[in-house]
Amino acid sequence: MLGVINGVMTVLALTTFVGIVWWAWSAHRAEANRQAAMLPFALPEEYQNDKNTGESNE
């Protein structure tokens, strides 16, 4: 009986994983993925304002 439960849980976990991968790589997520990929390069708003005016807080 324990083997059947392990098998069902494995299939359920694999199905969940495949569903998440399918959702993450689907076409309607392309723009959100592109924006998320650019987040490490985004500057804080106050830093952008300082650079635009040529002023510095230092």
N, C-alpha and C positions, 0 to 999 in steps of 0.2 A: 504493500500500500504506500509506503514511504517513497518508493521509486516512482510511482505514478504522480504523486504530489510534486516531487522534484522535477519531473518531466513537464508537468503543466506550468509550474512556476518558471522554468527555463523558457518555454515557448512564450509565455506572457511577457517575460523580460525582453526577449528578442524582438517580439512584436512591438513593444513600447519603444525600444531603441530604434528600430527601423522607422517607426512613425515619426519620431522626433527628427531623425536625419532627413526624412522626406520633407517634413514641414520646414526645416531650416534651409534646405537647398531648393525649395520650390520657387517658381518664377515670381509669385506675388511678394516674396520676401527680399527680392534683389535690391530694391532701393534701401530698405532698412539695414540690410547687411552692408551695403556700400557706406551708409552714414556711420554705422558702428565701427567700420574699419578705419574711418578718418578721425574718430574721437581722440586717439592718442596725440594727434597733431593739432588739435584745436587749442587755440590760445584763450585764456580767460578774457572776459570783456574788458576789465580794467587795464590789462596789459595792452590790448589792442588800442584803447583810447590813448594811453601814454605814447605809444609808437606813432599814432596819427598826429598828435599835437607836438611831438618832439620833446615833451617834458619827461622828467624822470623823478622818481621818488627817492633816489639815492643821493 
